[in-house]
Amino acid sequence: MNRIAVRTMVLTAALALAAPAAARAQMPAADIVKRSLDAFYAEGKDMQTRVSMSLMNAQGGERKRELTLLRKNMAAGGEQRYFMYFHAPPDVRGTTFLVWKYPGKDDDRWIYIPAIKLVRRIAASDKRSSFVGSDFTYEDVSGRDVSDETHTLLRQENLGDRPCYVIESHPVGNADYAKRTSWIDRERWVPLKEEYADARGRMTRVFTADKVEQIGGHWTVARRTMKNLTAGQHTVVLFQNVVYDQSLTDNLFTERTLREPPASVR
């Protein structure tokens, strides 16, 4: 084999290896965000995990929340169900929370308060309000639709040792932020960092994925932090005992379960 043939073979192999990276680089920003939302909120057919939340205020005080979270993907189009049961602290024990998430329209959300034995519907307009007093919003917990924002791919760069897409997103309609900048892992697709800014460009919140691990073949953000820079406080969330693909039944995600949660989550 002569040198020209060898060089041709080497060049062909190099181009073949580079092709997937080039294809990723040309992905529309909205497609990158969609893959990230799926990786963060929709891995597996379903999921169950024990969640520990630490709410740290500006004075260094700490409050704890302990809950079990169930999630089921209902269809390939993005419809989902979420159920949460609060174990601690004592004043919220037995409180349950249910989300029916729909693609392209507002989610349905309900909360059951055992002290008054009442199921209350949570208005769609409350989706960006604080989730149980934390620095995460209801939307942060169950996710958003890719169409809720417009997206622009700014660049590619490393965050630490991870190659990332950097995406700038602007909300469609009213929101408590004007811009969200995301660092999305190019290989694992989960968001590693998000910065939220107001209309004057001041950063208001920062999300970080502090620990990413593979569980049951799914990349999972097992530890995550949301900093509220305006209030000088932050919330740390740990996902423990994560299990995917248990074939969770539909009857776990109903109003009856809100009032009478099964022993498996209590």
Secondary structure as UniProt FT lines:
FT   HELIX           3..25
FT   HELIX           29..41
FT   STRAND          46..56
FT   TURN            58..59
FT   STRAND          62..73
FT   TURN            76..77
FT   STRAND          80..88
FT   HELIX           90..92
FT   TURN            93..94
FT   STRAND          96..101
FT   TURN            103..104
FT   STRAND          108..113
FT   TURN            114..117
FT   STRAND          118..122
FT   HELIX           124..126
FT   TURN            127..128
FT   TURN            132..133
FT   HELIX           138..142
FT   HELIX           146..148
FT   STRAND          149..159
FT   TURN            160..161
FT   STRAND          162..171
FT   STRAND          179..185
FT   TURN            186..188
FT   STRAND          191..197
FT   TURN            199..200
FT   STRAND          203..215
FT   TURN            216..217
FT   STRAND          218..228
FT   TURN            229..232
FT   STRAND          233..244
FT   HELIX           250..252
FT   HELIX           255..259
FT   TURN            263..265
//
